[in-house]
């Protein structure tokens, strides 16, 4: 094995400050493993961290991105969870194993890879064995790399926190990574799935994946369309990926005692909505900060049992990060992944 590797890092926020450099390959210490990174999945959050629109206390020089899949190359003293050759994926919030995350009302928890902790855009990473989960046996590394953030977010919203049941209605907004995972998870649980998008072409692709109804949000009031399609029942569980004033539309669309999972901040970090619907429908509005390791392990088992395949629009070489970020700016159907070759 070579003694050096390449990694992406920046000394100040802004994608123009990202540089690909060659550094020594680190060695694992006690309780740590060295992982050969084979694939890194990009999330919208990664773009926000790089561009500085999600201000975090980053440790400079800083390597972005939270999601990777790879193979354990070396193990440190005392490691018991993995061995050399084990296929692994990262966990988004590495200190959050189960239950409630650490934190309090004044300082909510948000210690994540690629934001506070160093990220995964390197050919090799050293991590605590507790920060990793075994990859699904039924997915390759490119597919598995999409699970730690987007996949787990959808699973945590619908299954871990949402208690999704067969026969319920689920609305996914847009056709990005979280939304396409939510579509597939909901269908696997026997739910009826509605998708909103401003693109008829993307709606057709979503319906080919199993969505029951596609609604072009640019062609009339999509909430009225929901009322008609559900015979006035509304949506039992909404995957709210937009944020901002869009929450008001979700409150109109949600069923009585339904659930809205607030995930995205595309329209900013402030949100608003009508109090009438909130009081009279009494929905559960839950914020989803991805999820814990135990839920990711549950999700991996479900994938191997049900044959779910992540939706990946395309992948780029590791050295093509600028092109991948530009693609993320344009919007992707599903996920974008970086690979070693």
Number of C-alpha atoms within 10 A of each C-alpha: 5 6 8 13 15 17 21 22 23 19 14 17 20 15 18 11 12 20 15 15 11 13 12 11 18 13 15 19 16 12 16 22 29 24 29 22 24 21 31 34 28 28 22 19 18 21 20 15 20 26 16 14 13 14 12 12 10 18 15 13 13 21 25 26 27 28 28 36 31 28 22 22 20 18 26 18 11 11 16 12 14 19 16 13 14 16 23 25 27 31 29 32 25 20 17 21 17 12 11 10 17 12 11 8 6 6 8 10 16 17 19 18 21 24 26 16 19 20 25 25 30 28 22 24 24 21 19 17 24 20 20 25 22 20 25 22 14 17 17 16 23 21 22 29 33 31 29 27 27 27 25 30 29 31 26 22 27 24 19 18 13 19 10 21 14 12 14 16 24 27 29 26 24 27 27 24 27 28 26 27 27 30 28 21 24 29 19 15 15 14 22 21 27 25 25 24 20 15 16 15 9 19 22 14 15 27 16 10 14 17 24 16 17 23 21 18 18 12 9 10 12 18 20 13 18 22 17 12 13 14 9 13 15 26 28 24 31 28 27 25 22 19 20 17 15 16 20 17 16 27 28 20 26 29 24 18 15 22 24 29 23 21 20 21 16 12 13 12 10 9 15 13 16 13 11 11 18 18 9 10 16 16 19 16 17 15 13 18 19 21 29 24 24 15 20 30 18 13 23 24 17 15 18 15 12 12 12 16 15 22 20 19 13 14 19 18 15 23 18 12 20 14 12 20 19 11 13 19 11 8 15 17 19 21 27 26 24 23 22 14 10
